[in-house]
Amino acid sequence: MPARGIGEEGLPMIGYVEDKDALLKRLRRAEGQVRGIQRMIEDDTYCIDVLTQVSAATKALENVALSLLEDHLSHCVAEATREGGVIADEKLREASDAIARLVRS
């Protein structure tokens, strides 16, 4: 069985390659939001205003997670199901576990 994230041909199975720049841009934006929250706390900003920004940063990270999940399902899981067998079972289990973690968070 190939290593995690490696296809049968030994090539990486990374579904987000085409969206990498957009994902990095979203992550930089979320990072800026978190830094802004830190400044708000340092400046003793009103609680509700801080919570509003925490909510926005959380939503930004959720959007990154959903985009990664969509790419994983449409690329990695789809490819593994075409191959079948143990690899397909592993990828489906990984996807199911990832969805469960996202739902719980």
Residue pairs with C-beta under 8 A, 6 or more apart in sequence:
1 86
1 87
1 90
2 8
2 10
2 87
5 12
5 13
5 14
5 76
6 12
6 13
7 13
7 79
8 83
8 87
13 75
13 76
13 79
13 80
14 75
14 76
15 68
15 71
15 72
15 73
15 74
15 75
15 76
16 23
16 67
16 68
16 71
16 72
16 75
19 67
19 71
22 67
23 64
23 67
23 68
26 60
26 63
26 64
26 67
27 64
29 60
30 57
30 60
30 61
30 64
33 53
33 56
33 57
33 60
34 57
36 53
37 50
37 53
37 54
37 57
40 49
40 50
40 53
41 50
62 102
65 102
66 102
69 95
69 98
69 99
69 102
72 94
72 95
72 98
73 95
76 91
77 91
77 92
77 94
77 95
80 87
80 88
80 90
80 91
80 92
81 88
81 91
81 92
